[in-house]
Structure formats: structure tokens, C-alpha cells
């Protein structure tokens, strides 16, 4: 039962489960736990879900979950676009890399939808359960301990300080997680040799259809179709952004135009460096996702590279597994550390396998591109995918479904 009291500038609250972070992992976990009757409080530090440069991919496995929840038709009524295959451009050559049409899912496509629309939709349905609460503009700053057990969260709000007591705290606050930092959980850094520059450029009627990426001379860039504009992801070597800035904005305009020629007359829309956002890429994982009273999921447990856009999918799968394994026990009583370890045991291997694939692609696809002063020849793997279309089902399966898809069990 929700309990609140105010003492000076400190507000005190009590809930069964407190989730830190209102991203895909946090909101989905909160929704599924509340659906089972668990009292849930989700803390989100921003005042809304609107963030201009964040992942927009809703994978077939996530759409399958929406279907299992009876929400698919309503969800797909929201404005979105559908990607049924992934292609890469090497100059005039186009290579087909993944074909989603053969996936064992109801929706055989990746839906592209602004993440804020996805989160608004999911949280709106979660709020239909009286035991679900979402507090915006509430930033977690510390954990509360009792005899080495995590027993709650301390946060700052517009009105002062909030202290939440909870039987379980779930850290779903992303790759810069304050929860895992305050919990002292050991992070294993796998290294990521890339960063990404995010920006938007206008879309025109005669532009080519949605593609995976464009390979230039020492360049790689991905375009995401947002109907009125392209959300652009320009991949760079890690730590090279300062050098790009020193060469000047006009030089950067020319770089983008060389990589994607049909954008050459639009790069001037980037009028200042504030129009370009730097995403510092990290690939890491927690050695232990939990300690007594605390569980980390999603990027808090395993930060992913943006390659393939699979981080959101893994985060949501973590949330489903968490609800499946912990929901009934959390509703009935205190969660044991062994229960939390069961979540990591189920979800760590899919995350690690995916990270290994991403690191492989960093080294064997992106490094050769960056090392060359000319556009490289397409790798043999791409030529095989073009020659033998059935092979495209393998990357489609990894991107669209993943290594261990979860299903709603309650």
C-alpha cells in the first residue's frame, strides 16, 4: 500500500518495487509487474519522455510481446514506418543484408517509431493499474542501505528530497547508471572503438527508401526514416569529435555529403555544432547484476553498441524475464538474492553473445572502413548474402528476435 509522509523538505514513500529509470526496460518492467498486482513506483528524472536522439527501433520480438498483451493493433495504429529488409550502400552498389519476411513472429518487420511515443503508449496502459505509479522529474541520487541490504532509493524532486523504501529496487537507468555506481557493482568494460554523431536533415520526396547504412571513404553513416526528416547517425572513431570540430562545420558538411551524396545540398541545415549531438558509445556489463535488495537490467546491466539497434530489444527482454521470474514472489513476500541471480542466469548469455557480435563488427567491418582513404570493397560476407538470399534470414533472426526471446507468462 502506498504510504507517504512529509518531514520538512524530505518526502517519504513506501512501495513494493521501486524502478529507477523510465526507459524501455523500466516502463516495461513496471507495466508487467503492476499487471500481476505488484505495487510499483517508477522514477524518471526528466519531465517527459521526449529525447530527440534515442533508439527508435521496435523489433519483431517486442511487437510479439505487444501482441501477447493484446495491445498490438492499438500500438500499430500509432504513426510508424516499417523496415522489412536491411540494405547497405557501397557507392552505386546496394547489398541486401537481412530479410525479416521469414521470422517466426506475427510482425515480420522492424517498426520505426519515436521512443517517446512507445513510452507514452506503454506508460498510459500501465497507469490503468491502480498499483502503478510513475513520478517524472524525480532523479535518483543514492541508494538506502540497511545491514548491507538495499532497502530503498533517495531522489531529488522539484520540491526537495524523496526517500522511497522498497522491498526491491530495480536499476533501469541506462549506461550511466547511478544505481549500479552507488551499489558498487563491478563493471567489465569490453571497449568500444566508436562514437556516434546524431543529427537531423530534411527528407525529400525523391530520396531513396529506408536503408541500413552508407559506406564512404573512411566513413559510415546510418539514416533512420522519420517521415519529415532523416535522423542521421554518423559513426566516428572514439575520441575523434574534437578533431572534427577543429576542422570546422563546413568541412563536416562536406564529409557528410561525400558519404551520402543525395544529402549534399542539405548539410547546411546544420548551422552550429549544437545541432550535432555526441553519443559516447560504451560496451560493458556487470559481473553481478544484483546484490541483496537490488537488481539491474537493460543498459544498466549490459551497455550495448548502437549497431543493429538491438539494445532496446535486449532491455525489454530483460524486463519480461524479470516480471516472469519475480512477479509472484515479489507480490507475496521478500525477494531472496537467489531469485535475483536467476534473472542474470537467464539473460546474461543473450547479452554477452550479442555484445560479442557487436565487437566483431566493430573490428572487422568498421575498423577497415575507418582505416581506408578510399571506399573499401564490400566484405565477402556481404557478397555471400547478396548471392544466396536464404542466408539473409540469419542476421534477420539475430536483429529481429535475438538469441533468447522472452514471452509474457502471466
C-alpha positions in Angstrom: 0.0 0.0 0.0 1.3 3.4 -0.9 2.3 5.4 2.1 3.6 9.0 2.1 4.7 11.4 4.8 6.4 14.8 4.7 9.1 15.8 7.2 10.4 19.2 6.3 11.8 19.2 2.8 12.0 15.3 2.8 9.1 13.3 1.4 9.0 9.6 2.4 7.3 6.9 0.4 6.8 3.1 0.5 6.3 0.7 -2.3 6.9 -3.0 -3.0 9.1 -2.3 -6.0 10.9 0.9 -6.9 12.2 1.1 -10.5 14.9 3.7 -11.3 14.7 4.9 -14.9 11.7 5.4 -17.2 13.2 4.0 -20.4 12.0 0.8 -22.2 13.3 -1.6 -19.6 11.9 0.4 -16.6 8.5 1.1 -18.0 8.0 -2.4 -19.4 9.1 -4.0 -16.1 6.8 -1.6 -14.2 3.8 -2.4 -16.5 4.3 -6.2 -16.3 4.7 -6.2 -12.6 1.7 -4.0 -12.0 -0.3 -6.2 -14.3 0.5 -9.0 -11.8 -0.7 -7.0 -8.9 2.7 -5.8 -7.6 2.9 -2.2 -6.2 5.3 -0.4 -8.4 6.8 3.1 -8.4 8.9 4.2 -11.4 11.2 7.2 -11.0 12.2 9.2 -14.2 14.5 12.2 -13.9 13.1 14.1 -16.9 9.8 15.8 -17.1 8.7 13.9 -20.2 10.0 11.1 -22.5 10.9 13.4 -25.3 14.6 12.9 -26.2 15.5 13.8 -29.8 18.2 11.3 -30.3 17.4 7.9 -28.8 16.7 4.5 -30.2 13.5 4.2 -32.3 13.6 0.6 -33.3 10.7 -1.7 -32.1 11.8 -5.2 -33.0 9.6 -8.1 -34.1 10.2 -9.8 -30.8 8.9 -6.7 -29.0 5.9 -6.5 -31.3 5.3 -10.1 -30.5 5.1 -9.2 -26.8 2.6 -6.4 -27.6 0.5 -9.0 -29.4 0.6 -11.3 -26.3 -0.5 -8.4 -24.2 -3.4 -7.7 -26.6 -2.1 -4.3 -27.5 -0.6 -4.8 -30.9 -3.4 -3.4 -33.1 -3.7 -0.3 -31.0 0.0 0.1 -30.9 0.4 -0.2 -34.7 -2.3 2.5 -35.1 0.3 5.0 -33.9 2.4 6.6 -36.6 5.3 4.5 -37.6 7.2 3.1 -40.6 8.2 -0.5 -41.2 11.5 -1.9 -42.3 11.2 -5.4 -43.9 14.8 -5.7 -45.1 18.2 -4.0 -44.3 20.4 -2.8 -47.1 23.9 -1.2 -47.3 25.2 1.1 -50.0 28.8 0.9 -51.2 28.7 3.8 -53.8 26.3 2.6 -56.5 26.2 -1.0 -55.3 23.4 -2.0 -52.9 23.7 -5.1 -50.8 20.7 -6.8 -49.0 21.8 -7.9 -45.6 18.7 -9.1 -43.7 15.3 -10.2 -44.7 12.7 -10.2 -41.9 9.9 -11.8 -44.0 10.7 -15.3 -42.7 10.8 -14.6 -39.0 8.6 -16.8 -36.8 6.7 -13.8 -35.5 3.4 -12.2 -36.3 5.0 -8.9 -37.4 7.8 -9.6 -39.9 9.3 -6.1 -39.8 11.1 -3.7 -37.5 8.8 -0.8 -36.6 10.4 2.6 -36.5 8.7 4.9 -34.0 9.9 7.7 -31.9 10.8 6.2 -28.5 8.7 8.8 -26.7 5.6 7.6 -28.5 6.4 4.0 -27.4 7.0 5.0 -23.8 3.9 7.2 -23.6 1.8 4.4 -25.0 3.2 1.8 -22.6 3.0 4.1 -19.5 -0.6 5.1 -20.4 -1.6 1.4 -20.3 0.4 0.8 -17.1 -1.4 3.7 -15.4 -4.7 1.8 -15.8 -3.5 -0.4 -12.9 -4.0 1.4 -9.6 -0.8 -0.1 -8.2 1.4 1.5 -10.9 2.8 5.0 -10.3 5.2 7.0 -12.4 7.0 10.0 -11.0 8.6 12.3 -13.5 11.2 14.9 -12.7 12.4 12.6 -9.9 16.2 11.9 -10.2 17.7 9.1 -8.1 20.8 10.2 -6.3 21.6 7.4 -3.9 20.6 4.1 -2.5 19.4 3.4 1.0 21.0 0.5 2.9 20.2 -1.4 6.0 22.7 -4.0 7.2 24.3 -4.2 3.7 20.9 -4.7 2.0 19.5 -2.2 -0.4 16.2 -1.1 1.1 15.3 2.0 -1.0 16.2 5.0 -3.1 17.0 8.6 -2.3 16.0 11.0 -5.0 15.7 14.8 -5.7 12.5 16.3 -6.9 11.3 19.8 -7.7 10.1 20.1 -4.1 13.1 18.7 -2.3 14.2 15.2 -1.4 12.3 11.9 -1.7 13.2 8.7 0.2 11.5 5.6 -1.1 11.5 2.4 0.9 11.1 -0.7 -1.2 11.3 -4.5 -1.0 13.1 -4.5 -4.3 15.0 -1.7 -6.2 15.4 -2.3 -10.0 18.1 -0.2 -11.7 17.0 0.5 -15.2 18.7 3.9 -15.5 21.0 3.2 -18.5 24.6 3.0 -19.3 25.5 5.9 -16.9 23.5 4.2 -14.1 23.7 5.9 -10.8 22.2 2.8 -9.2 25.0 0.4 -10.2 27.5 3.1 -9.2 26.1 3.5 -5.7 25.7 -0.2 -5.3 29.4 -0.7 -6.0 28.7 -3.4 -8.7 31.8 -4.3 -10.7 31.7 -3.2 -14.4 33.6 -5.2 -17.0 34.5 -2.9 -19.9 34.7 -4.6 -23.3 35.9 -1.4 -25.1 34.1 0.4 -27.9 36.3 2.0 -30.7 33.4 4.2 -32.0 31.3 7.2 -31.1 28.2 8.4 -33.0 27.2 11.8 -34.1 23.4 12.3 -34.2 21.7 15.0 -36.2 18.7 15.5 -38.5 18.4 16.6 -42.1 15.2 17.2 -44.1 13.7 14.4 -46.1 12.6 15.0 -49.8 10.1 13.1 -51.9 12.7 11.7 -54.3 15.0 10.3 -51.6 15.8 6.6 -51.7 13.9 4.3 -49.3 15.0 3.5 -45.7 18.4 1.8 -45.7 20.7 0.4 -43.1 23.8 2.4 -44.0 26.1 4.1 -46.4 29.8 3.4 -46.7 32.1 6.1 -47.9 35.9 6.6 -48.0 36.7 6.1 -44.3 33.1 6.8 -43.4 30.0 5.0 -42.3 26.5 6.5 -41.7 23.0 5.3 -41.0 19.8 7.0 -41.9 16.5 6.5 -39.9 13.3 7.5 -41.7 11.2 9.9 -39.5 8.8 10.8 -42.4 9.5 14.5 -42.4 13.3 14.2 -41.8 16.2 11.8 -41.6 17.7 11.0 -38.2 21.3 10.6 -39.1 23.9 8.5 -37.2 27.4 9.4 -38.4 29.8 6.8 -36.9 33.3 8.1 -36.0 36.4 6.8 -34.3 36.1 7.1 -30.5 37.5 10.4 -29.2 37.8 12.0 -32.7 34.9 14.5 -32.3 37.2 17.3 -31.1 39.3 17.0 -34.2 36.2 17.1 -36.4 35.1 20.3 -34.6 38.5 21.9 -35.1 38.3 21.3 -38.9 35.1 23.4 -38.8 31.4 22.9 -39.6 31.8 23.4 -43.3 34.3 20.6 -43.5 31.9 18.4 -41.7 29.1 19.3 -44.2 31.4 18.2 -46.9 32.2 14.9 -45.1 28.5 14.1 -44.8 27.9 15.0 -48.4 30.7 12.7 -49.6 29.3 9.8 -47.6 25.7 10.2 -48.7 25.6 12.2 -51.9 21.9 12.8 -52.0 22.2 14.8 -48.8 24.9 17.2 -50.2 22.5 20.1 -50.7 21.0 19.8 -47.2 24.0 19.6 -44.9 23.8 23.4 -44.5 20.8 22.8 -42.2 23.4 22.0 -39.5 24.0 25.7 -38.7 26.0 25.2 -35.5 27.6 22.4 -33.5 24.7 22.4 -31.1 22.7 20.7 -33.9 25.1 17.7 -33.7 24.8 15.5 -30.6 27.7 13.2 -29.5 26.8 9.7 -28.3 29.8 8.2 -26.5 29.5 4.5 -27.1 30.2 2.0 -24.4 30.1 -1.8 -24.4 30.3 -3.2 -20.9 28.5 -5.5 -18.5 28.1 -6.1 -14.8 29.9 -9.1 -13.3 27.0 -9.4 -10.9 23.7 -7.8 -11.8 22.4 -7.9 -8.3 23.0 -7.6 -4.6 20.6 -8.2 -1.8 17.5 -6.0 -2.5 18.7 -4.7 -5.9 18.6 -5.9 -9.5 20.0 -4.1 -12.6 18.6 -4.7 -16.1 18.9 -3.3 -19.6 21.8 -1.0 -20.3 22.4 -0.7 -16.5 23.5 -4.4 -16.6 25.0 -4.5 -20.1 25.6 -1.4 -22.2 25.3 -2.2 -25.9 26.7 -0.7 -29.0 24.1 1.0 -31.3 25.0 -1.4 -34.0 21.8 -3.2 -35.1 19.7 -1.1 -32.7 19.3 -4.2 -30.5 19.9 -2.6 -27.1 16.2 -1.7 -26.8 15.2 -5.2 -27.6 17.5 -6.7 -25.0 16.4 -4.2 -22.4 12.7 -5.1 -23.0 13.5 -8.9 -22.9 15.2 -8.3 -19.6 12.1 -6.6 -18.3 9.9 -9.5 -19.4 12.1 -12.1 -17.8 12.2 -10.1 -14.6 8.5 -9.9 -14.4 8.1 -13.6 -15.2 10.6 -14.8 -12.6 10.0 -12.3 -9.8 6.4 -11.1 -10.1 4.6 -13.7 -8.0 7.4 -13.9 -5.4 7.5 -10.1 -5.1 3.8 -9.8 -4.6 3.8 -12.4 -1.9 6.9 -11.5 0.1 10.5 -10.5 0.2 12.7 -11.5 -2.7 15.8 -13.5 -2.0 19.1 -12.8 -3.7 18.9 -16.3 -5.3 15.8 -15.1 -7.1 17.6 -12.1 -8.5 20.5 -14.3 -9.6 18.0 -16.3 -11.6 17.3 -13.2 -13.8 21.0 -12.8 -14.6 21.4 -16.5 -15.2 18.6 -16.4 -17.8 19.5 -13.1 -19.5 23.3 -12.7 -19.3 24.2 -15.1 -22.1 22.0 -13.5 -24.7 23.5 -10.1 -23.8 27.1 -11.4 -23.9 26.5 -13.2 -27.3 25.1 -10.0 -28.8 28.0 -7.9 -27.4 30.5 -10.4 -29.0 28.8 -10.0 -32.4 28.9 -6.2 -32.0 32.6 -6.2 -31.0 33.3 -8.5 -34.0 31.6 -6.0 -36.3 33.5 -3.1 -34.8 36.8 -4.8 -35.5 36.0 -6.5 -38.8 33.6 -4.0 -40.5 34.1 -0.5 -39.1 37.9 -0.6 -38.5 38.7 -1.5 -42.1 36.3 1.3 -43.2 38.0 3.9 -41.0 41.5 2.7 -41.9 41.0 3.3 -45.6 41.3 6.5 -47.5 39.1 5.1 -50.3 35.8 3.3 -50.1 36.6 -0.3 -49.3 35.3 -3.2 -51.3 32.3 -4.9 -49.8 33.3 -7.7 -47.5 32.9 -11.3 -48.7 30.1 -11.9 -46.2 28.0 -9.2 -47.8 28.6 -10.7 -51.3 27.5 -14.1 -50.0 24.3 -12.6 -48.6 23.7 -11.0 -51.9 24.3 -14.2 -53.8 22.4 -16.5 -51.5 19.2 -14.8 -50.3 18.4 -17.5 -47.8 21.4 -16.5 -45.7 19.8 -13.2 -45.0 17.5 -14.9 -42.6 20.4 -15.4 -40.1 21.1 -11.7 -39.5 17.4 -11.0 -39.6 16.9 -13.5 -36.8 19.7 -12.1 -34.6 18.5 -8.5 -35.1 14.7 -9.0 -35.1 14.4 -11.7 -32.4 17.7 -12.1 -30.6 19.3 -15.1 -29.0 16.7 -15.8 -26.4 13.3 -14.1 -26.9 11.1 -13.9 -23.9 7.3 -14.3 -23.7 4.7 -13.0 -21.3 3.9 -15.9 -19.0 1.4 -14.3 -16.7 
